[in-house]
Amino acid sequence: MLHYVVRRVIHLIPTLLAVSFIVFALVRMIPGDPALAIAGPEATPEIIAEIREALGLNRPLLTQYAGYLAGLLRGDLGASIRTHQPVWADLWLRLPATLELAAAGMLISLAAGIGLGVAAALRPGSWTDMSARFLSLFGVSSPTFATGLLFMLVFGYYLRLFPIAGSGGARYLVLPAVTAALTSVAFLTRLTRASLIEVLAQDYVRTARAKGLALYTVVAKHALPNAVIAPVTVAGLEFGRLITGVVVLETIFARPGIGKMLVDAIQFRDFPVIQGLILVFAVMFALVNVGVDLAYAVADPRIRLG
């Protein structure tokens, strides 16, 4: 397994290099001039030219990328045009809030998704099953930003159960975490239900029931471990989606994470921050995929990682 991990990490290098170049080129296509954003609308052309010279924006694109790539190889993501702080410094300050939101959303997704899926699979066609399927349909079809605004309006403004925006404690985390988890809950519920129904129809499960074992014992010890293999895979990918998909949520709920940091950087044309954050998102998602493969092998010993 160690050999597999090392090989996957090595294979990530050309992928990340390609991502870095694509992001570098696309960022340069964003409308607007960072030098003008720094100097202000009343700045003279001479001042703007001096700022562009200081930032190296007047050099050829490939020359700029070569300097950026040399910095990446040293572990340097550059410095923010707006704050003049190293991108890593701002990133480490914002990252805990993003990981907190993603982890909370993932815990809710696993608990609610697998729980609802099991309940629906054990009573197919019942009100429990229909309710779980309705919630799944709602979660899949509802845009995240619309759900977040709806939760803010109902639970934050009218009922005043939770704070609408900001951070500062567990109560501030509830609405964004539930909003983030809703789509994942929908996928995990449907997948767990389908997988468990298929496993419950297997001969070894019927044999266990025929021997007089209680339904709880059969499900917990025999059926569920085999049924959760597919949900575990999807859960890992959903965690990667939660980490990289916090841009909208952190903007709506005004959470000081790297998603909000990315939005602010785009508005200010802060090229180094945009490039650094997107590259960090790519690394996170790639590492999550490796973790999913490992979890898949642990969940099913029959799988061999070559």
Buried (B, 14 or more C-beta within 10 A) or exposed (E): EEEBBEEBEEEBEEEBEEBBBEBBEEBEEEEEBBBBBBBEEEBEEEBBBBBBEEBEBEBEEEEBBEEBEEBBEEEBBBBBBBEEEBBBEBBEBBBEBBBBBBBBBBEBBBEBBBBBBBBBBBEEEEEBBEEBBEBBEEBBEBEBEEBBBEBBEEBBEEEEEBBBEEBEEEEBBBBBBBBBBBBBBBBBBBBBBBBBBBBBEEEEBEEBBEEEBEEEEBBEEBBBEBBBBBBBBBBBBBBBBBBBBBBBBBBBBBBBBBBBBBBBBBEBBBBBBBBBBBBBBBBBBBBBBBBBBBBBBEBBEEEEBE
